[in-house]
């Protein structure tokens, strides 16, 4: 949040999109297959519950003004303004 705040111009808007948590996601590690090498990696992802992204922004950088947000296709999104 600090870096987003730092690089945004005054009145600038940022759009943040995150994966939503569902009851099917009981593991934060997801398979990722390298096309070049065929190696399978397990990458860590942070999944968010409803309201969690907004709360995180308000806690970490309360200077941001939340101007919109919602849920679409398995993702939460939020628009914030400096």
C-alpha positions in Angstrom: 0.0 0.0 0.0 2.9 2.3 0.8 4.4 2.0 -2.7 1.0 2.4 -4.5 0.4 5.6 -2.4 3.9 6.8 -3.1 3.7 6.5 -6.9 0.2 7.8 -7.4 -0.2 11.4 -8.3 -2.5 13.6 -6.2 -6.1 12.5 -7.0 -4.7 9.5 -8.9 -6.8 6.3 -8.9 -5.5 2.7 -8.5 -7.5 -0.4 -9.3 -6.6 -3.5 -7.2 -8.0 -7.0 -7.9 -7.5 -10.1 -5.8 -8.6 -13.7 -5.8 -11.6 -14.4 -3.6 -11.7 -17.2 -1.0 -14.2 -20.0 -1.5 -14.9 -23.1 0.5 -13.2 -25.1 -2.3 -9.9 -23.2 -1.7 -8.6 -24.9 1.4 -5.0 -24.5 0.3 -3.2 -21.3 -0.6 -0.6 -23.2 -2.7 -1.6 -23.6 -6.3 0.2 -25.6 -9.0 2.1 -23.6 -11.6 3.7 -25.4 -14.5 6.6 -23.9 -16.3 6.1 -24.1 -20.0 9.8 -23.9 -20.7 11.1 -26.6 -18.4 7.9 -28.6 -17.6 8.7 -28.2 -13.9 5.8 -27.9 -11.5 6.0 -25.3 -8.9 3.6 -24.6 -6.0 3.0 -20.8 -5.7 1.5 -19.2 -2.6 -1.6 -17.0 -3.1 -3.4 -14.9 -0.6 -7.2 -15.3 -1.0 -9.5 -12.7 0.4 -12.9 -13.0 2.0 -15.7 -10.4 1.4 -14.7 -7.1 3.0 -11.1 -8.2 3.8 -9.4 -6.2 1.1 -11.2 -3.0 2.1 -10.3 -3.6 5.8 -6.7 -4.2 4.8 -6.5 -0.9 2.9 -8.1 1.1 5.7 -5.7 -0.4 8.2 -2.5 -0.2 6.2 -3.1 3.2 4.5 -6.1 5.1 5.8 -5.2 8.1 3.6 -6.7 6.3 0.6 -10.2 7.2 -0.3 -12.2 4.1 -1.4 -14.3 5.1 -4.4 -15.6 1.8 -5.6 -15.4 -2.0 -5.5 -17.2 -5.2 -6.0 -17.0 -8.9 -7.0 -16.7 -10.3 -10.4 -15.8 -13.7 -11.8 -14.2 -15.0 -8.6 -12.3 -11.9 -7.8 -12.8 -8.9 -5.5 -11.8 -5.5 -6.8 -11.5 -2.1 -5.3 -10.8 1.4 -6.7 -8.8 3.8 -4.4 -7.9 7.4 -4.8 -5.0 9.3 -3.3 
